[in-house]
Each structure stands twice: as structure tokens, then as C-alpha cells.
Amino acid sequence: MPFATINECRLAYRLRQAGPESVVFVHGLGASRNSFDRCFDMETFQGYTLAAIDLPGCGESGWPEDFSYTMKDQAGLVLTWIQSLRLRQIILVGHSMGGVICLYLAEALGAQAKAFFNLEGNLSGEDCTFSARAASMSQEAFETHGFQQFKKSLQESLQKSSSPGLNQYYDNISRAYPRGLYLSSASLVQESCEGDLKTKFLKLSLEKWYVFGERSLNLSMRRFLDQHDIPYWIVPDSGHFMMDDQPGCFYPKLFEALGNS
């Protein structure tokens, strides 16, 4: 597994070089690049260069002590990584918190970014769930008992759910860096509530889509998208982790949309 060291952060990533268009995947809070592993094994995408990264404190990446873990600084790391790989004609796919990071990436990349697929990415304060719970505590309280409480509640949810994505998320978050999770959560909540992300999303001049899981469909977000004529689609029989719950529905639709970007 290759690693990139950027600003003293050791970041794990997966890369499959192919065509000139590069699909860059950015995972959500506490998850990892394995959220998008299935795409790398699909012949359908053999004409695209594929790249996925573990954000700091997640997956196999390092746990930098002095890093801020803000959304903008994490976007800066990913931007430098993209530039180091000399990727061009970039198609951004960001899930949940990764959607916020990709929004800032799209702004920074300008004409180099061709399209943006926002997979239930945060655009307002109401989109904050686990991040809001974490940020409501002090850092000490989260690291002392809040993180364990969240994992316990996630375990209880797994007993009532057959979601492959939720099961994988539990595995991922169990090995994530608690301090990084807390600081990421605090920044995510702040950006979602105060960063005017909806306006930023609307102002992006590239092709953009929003993607919902059927079981996690946010009706107010759907109304917002309809109001501004932003295309979206709903992955049937799936929740927040739609790409893991229903890869057979999600990835063909993504491939179809890529042809129209």
C-alpha cells in the first residue's frame, strides 16, 4: 500500500492508473478509503484513473499529534496529494464529511475539477449527527468516555440493521484516532453551521450531483436541490453508506453520470 508524506502527515492511499480522467474518492468522518474499494475491482471503470485516500487519523494513515484536523486543512492535504500524483480532469466523489472536503477541493482546483458527486455531504447544521454529538462534549470527555459510548451505540444499531456499510463503518471507526475524530467533528459542525456551504455548493461552476440513500433521504435537502435545479439520485434500499449497501445500484449510476459530465 503506497503512502504519501505531506506536511509531516503520513497518508495511505490506493491508486489505479488508467485514463486521463481521474476519479478521486474522499471518505467520511472516521471511515477510510475502503468505503470505495468495490469500484477499483470493477471493469466498468477500467478507463478511469481511480484514487482514494485515508484522511489523517483514519484507516492506515498516521495519527499526527500537531495537525489541526479542520476541514480546510484536510482539504489542503488532499489537494497536495492530488498535485503530487499529477492527476488531471478530476472527478470528485465525497461521502458525508468528505463532501465538505471535496467542496473546498473543487474551489481550489478550479478548472482542473470536472465534476463533483456529493454523497450525502454536509451542507447545513442539520446534516451533523455523530459529529454534533462529539462536538457537544469537551475534548477530554470525548476521549475519556464519549468515543466508547458512540461505539457501543453503533454496536446496538448493528444488531437491528443488516447494512453492510454500517458494519464496515464500525470496523473503521474502531481503529480511528479519537483526538482526530473529535477535532474533525468540531470543525465539521462549525463549517456546517457557519460556513455557508449551500451557497458555496451552488456557486461551483463544475457539473455537480447530490446522492441520497433511500433510507436516509433528507426531505429538506431534496427541496433545496429541486429549488435550484441541482440533479440528484436516490440509491434504493440503502442508508447513509449507499455505496456499500447497494454497490450494484450505486456504481452503475455513477458510471452513467460520468458519461454526462
C-alpha positions as CSV (number, residue, x, y, z in Angstrom):
1,M,0.0,0.0,0.0
2,P,1.6,3.3,-1.0
3,F,2.0,6.2,1.4
4,A,2.5,9.9,0.9
5,T,4.1,12.2,3.5
6,I,2.6,15.7,3.3
7,N,3.3,18.3,5.9
8,E,4.6,15.6,8.2
9,C,1.3,13.6,7.8
10,R,1.8,10.0,6.6
11,L,-1.3,9.3,4.4
12,A,-2.2,5.9,3.0
13,Y,-3.9,5.7,-0.4
14,R,-4.9,3.5,-3.2
15,L,-4.2,4.3,-6.9
16,R,-5.1,2.6,-10.1
17,Q,-3.6,4.5,-13.1
18,A,-5.6,4.3,-16.4
19,G,-7.2,7.0,-18.5
20,P,-6.8,10.8,-18.4
21,E,-9.9,11.4,-16.2
22,S,-9.2,10.8,-12.5
23,V,-11.9,9.8,-10.0
24,V,-10.8,10.9,-6.6
25,F,-12.7,9.4,-3.6
26,V,-12.8,11.1,-0.2
27,H,-14.4,9.2,2.7
28,G,-16.4,10.4,5.7
29,L,-15.8,11.0,9.4
30,G,-13.9,8.1,10.9
31,A,-14.2,5.9,7.8
32,S,-11.4,5.0,5.3
33,R,-10.6,4.6,1.7
34,N,-12.1,1.1,1.8
35,S,-15.5,2.8,1.5
36,F,-14.8,2.8,-2.2
37,D,-12.8,-0.5,-2.7
38,R,-15.5,-2.1,-4.9
39,C,-15.0,0.5,-7.6
40,F,-11.3,-0.5,-8.0
41,D,-12.4,-4.1,-8.9
42,M,-15.0,-3.1,-11.5
43,E,-14.1,-3.5,-15.2
44,T,-16.7,-0.8,-15.9
45,F,-14.3,1.8,-14.6
46,Q,-11.2,0.5,-16.3
47,G,-10.9,3.6,-18.5
48,Y,-10.6,5.9,-15.5
49,T,-7.7,6.6,-13.1
50,L,-9.0,5.9,-9.6
51,A,-7.6,7.3,-6.4
52,A,-8.7,7.0,-2.8
53,I,-7.0,8.3,0.4
54,D,-7.2,7.7,4.1
55,L,-7.6,11.0,5.8
56,P,-5.3,11.7,8.8
57,G,-6.2,9.7,11.9
58,C,-8.2,7.2,9.7
59,G,-7.6,3.8,8.1
60,E,-3.9,3.2,7.7
61,S,-2.8,6.8,7.8
62,G,-0.8,8.2,10.6
63,W,-2.1,10.0,13.7
64,P,-0.4,13.4,13.6
65,E,-0.5,15.0,17.0
66,D,0.1,18.6,15.9
67,F,-2.4,18.6,13.0
68,S,-5.5,20.8,13.2
69,Y,-7.9,18.3,11.6
70,T,-10.0,21.2,10.3
71,M,-11.9,20.7,7.1
72,K,-9.9,23.3,5.2
73,D,-6.6,21.8,6.4
74,Q,-7.6,18.3,5.5
75,A,-8.7,19.6,2.1
76,G,-5.2,21.2,1.8
77,L,-3.6,17.8,2.4
78,V,-5.7,16.1,-0.2
79,L,-5.0,18.9,-2.7
80,T,-1.3,18.5,-2.3
81,W,-1.6,14.7,-2.6
82,I,-3.6,15.2,-5.9
83,Q,-1.0,17.5,-7.2
84,S,1.8,15.1,-6.2
85,L,0.2,12.4,-8.3
86,R,-0.2,14.9,-11.2
87,L,-3.9,13.9,-11.6
88,R,-5.8,15.8,-14.2
89,Q,-9.5,16.1,-15.3
90,I,-10.5,15.4,-11.7
91,I,-13.9,14.0,-10.7
92,L,-14.5,14.4,-7.0
93,V,-16.6,11.8,-5.1
94,G,-17.0,12.8,-1.4
95,H,-19.1,11.0,1.2
96,S,-20.5,12.7,4.3
97,M,-17.7,14.8,5.8
98,G,-15.7,14.0,2.6
99,G,-18.4,16.0,0.7
100,V,-17.3,19.1,2.7
101,I,-13.6,18.4,2.0
102,C,-14.4,17.9,-1.7
103,L,-16.3,21.2,-1.8
104,Y,-13.2,23.0,-0.7
105,L,-11.2,20.9,-3.2
106,A,-13.4,21.9,-6.0
107,E,-13.0,25.6,-5.2
108,A,-9.2,25.2,-5.0
109,L,-8.8,23.1,-8.1
110,G,-10.9,25.4,-10.3
111,A,-10.8,24.3,-14.0
112,Q,-8.9,21.1,-13.1
113,A,-12.1,19.8,-11.4
114,K,-14.5,18.4,-14.0
115,A,-17.4,17.1,-11.7
116,F,-18.4,16.6,-8.1
117,F,-20.6,13.9,-6.7
118,N,-21.7,14.8,-3.2
119,L,-22.8,11.6,-1.3
120,E,-25.0,13.0,1.5
121,G,-22.3,15.5,2.2
122,N,-22.9,18.2,4.9
123,L,-24.4,21.4,3.6
124,S,-26.0,22.7,6.8
125,G,-26.1,22.2,10.6
126,E,-28.9,19.7,10.3
127,D,-26.7,17.3,8.5
128,C,-24.5,16.8,11.6
129,T,-25.2,13.6,13.5
130,F,-22.3,11.8,15.2
131,S,-20.2,15.0,14.7
132,A,-22.7,17.0,16.6
133,R,-22.7,14.5,19.5
134,A,-19.0,14.5,19.7
135,A,-18.6,18.3,19.4
136,S,-21.2,18.8,22.2
137,M,-18.6,17.3,24.6
138,S,-15.3,18.6,25.8
139,Q,-12.3,17.0,24.1
140,E,-11.4,15.4,27.3
141,A,-14.9,13.9,27.8
142,F,-15.0,12.6,24.3
143,E,-11.6,10.9,24.6
144,T,-12.3,9.6,28.1
145,H,-15.8,8.1,27.5
146,G,-17.6,9.7,24.6
147,F,-15.8,7.7,21.9
148,Q,-16.5,4.4,23.7
149,Q,-20.2,5.3,24.2
150,F,-20.5,6.0,20.5
151,K,-19.0,2.7,19.5
152,K,-21.4,1.0,21.9
153,S,-24.4,2.7,20.4
154,L,-23.2,1.8,17.0
155,Q,-22.9,-1.8,18.0
156,E,-26.5,-1.7,19.2
157,S,-27.6,-0.3,15.9
158,L,-25.8,-3.1,14.1
159,Q,-27.9,-5.6,15.9
160,K,-31.0,-4.1,14.3
161,S,-29.5,-3.5,10.9
162,S,-28.3,-5.6,8.0
163,S,-26.4,-2.7,6.4
164,P,-23.0,-3.8,5.1
165,G,-21.9,-0.1,5.1
166,L,-22.8,0.3,8.8
167,N,-20.9,-2.8,9.7
168,Q,-17.8,-1.7,7.8
169,Y,-18.1,1.8,9.4
170,Y,-18.0,0.2,12.8
171,D,-14.7,-1.6,11.9
172,N,-13.2,1.6,10.5
173,I,-14.2,3.9,13.4
174,S,-12.9,1.4,15.9
175,R,-9.4,1.9,14.7
176,A,-9.7,5.7,14.1
177,Y,-7.8,8.2,16.3
178,P,-10.1,9.6,19.0
179,R,-8.5,13.0,19.1
180,G,-8.6,13.3,15.3
181,L,-12.3,12.3,15.4
182,Y,-13.1,15.0,18.0
183,L,-11.3,17.8,16.2
184,S,-12.7,16.8,12.8
185,S,-16.2,16.7,14.4
186,A,-15.8,20.2,15.9
187,S,-14.6,21.6,12.6
188,L,-17.3,19.8,10.6
189,V,-20.0,21.2,12.9
190,Q,-18.6,24.7,12.7
191,E,-18.3,24.6,8.9
192,S,-21.8,23.1,8.5
193,C,-23.4,25.8,10.7
194,E,-21.3,28.8,9.8
195,G,-19.6,28.1,6.6
196,D,-22.5,28.9,4.2
197,L,-21.8,25.6,2.5
198,K,-25.1,25.6,0.5
199,T,-24.1,28.9,-1.2
200,K,-20.6,27.5,-1.9
201,F,-22.1,24.4,-3.4
202,L,-24.4,26.4,-5.6
203,K,-21.6,28.7,-6.8
204,L,-19.4,25.8,-8.1
205,S,-19.3,26.1,-11.8
206,L,-18.5,22.4,-12.5
207,E,-21.0,19.6,-13.1
208,K,-22.4,18.5,-9.7
209,W,-24.8,15.9,-8.4
210,Y,-26.1,15.0,-4.9
211,V,-26.7,11.4,-4.0
212,F,-29.1,10.0,-1.2
213,G,-29.6,6.6,0.3
214,E,-33.3,5.8,0.2
215,R,-33.4,5.2,4.0
216,S,-31.5,8.4,4.8
217,L,-33.3,10.7,2.4
218,N,-33.4,14.3,3.8
219,L,-36.5,15.9,2.5
220,S,-35.4,19.5,3.2
221,M,-32.2,18.8,1.3
222,R,-34.3,17.4,-1.6
223,R,-36.4,20.5,-1.7
224,F,-33.3,22.7,-1.7
225,L,-31.9,20.7,-4.7
226,D,-35.2,20.9,-6.5
227,Q,-35.4,24.6,-5.9
228,H,-32.0,25.2,-7.5
229,D,-32.3,22.6,-10.3
230,I,-29.4,20.5,-9.0
231,P,-29.5,16.9,-10.2
232,Y,-29.6,14.1,-7.7
233,W,-30.5,10.5,-7.5
234,I,-31.6,8.1,-4.7
235,V,-30.0,4.7,-4.2
236,P,-32.8,2.3,-3.4
237,D,-32.8,0.1,-0.3
238,S,-29.7,1.8,1.2
239,G,-28.9,4.1,4.0
240,H,-26.1,6.7,4.5
241,F,-23.5,4.3,3.3
242,M,-25.2,3.8,-0.1
243,M,-22.1,2.8,-2.0
244,D,-21.5,-0.2,0.4
245,D,-25.2,-1.1,1.0
246,Q,-26.1,-1.2,-2.8
247,P,-22.9,-1.1,-4.9
248,G,-24.7,-2.8,-7.7
249,C,-27.0,0.2,-7.9
250,F,-24.7,3.0,-6.9
251,Y,-21.7,2.4,-9.2
252,P,-23.6,1.8,-12.5
253,K,-25.4,5.1,-11.8
254,L,-22.1,6.8,-11.1
255,F,-20.6,5.4,-14.3
256,E,-23.7,6.6,-16.3
257,A,-23.4,10.1,-14.8
258,L,-19.7,10.3,-15.6
259,G,-20.6,9.9,-19.2
260,N,-22.7,13.0,-19.0
261,S,-20.2,15.1,-17.1
